[in-house]
């Protein structure tokens, strides 16, 4: 019974899980931003490549 109580009160992994959620949100933000910027960058690279 003491093990169960200790296991329930243990919060050492909570910080790791929070950091994982933060990293996942940052990754989603980066993916979303790249998805929005990609068409504009593609057109810029095409305009630069045409004269070459």
PyMOL commands that set and color helices and strands:
alter all, ss='L'
color gray80, all
select helices_A, chain A and resi 2-9+12-50
alter helices_A, ss='H'
color red, helices_A
deselect
rebuild
show_as cartoon
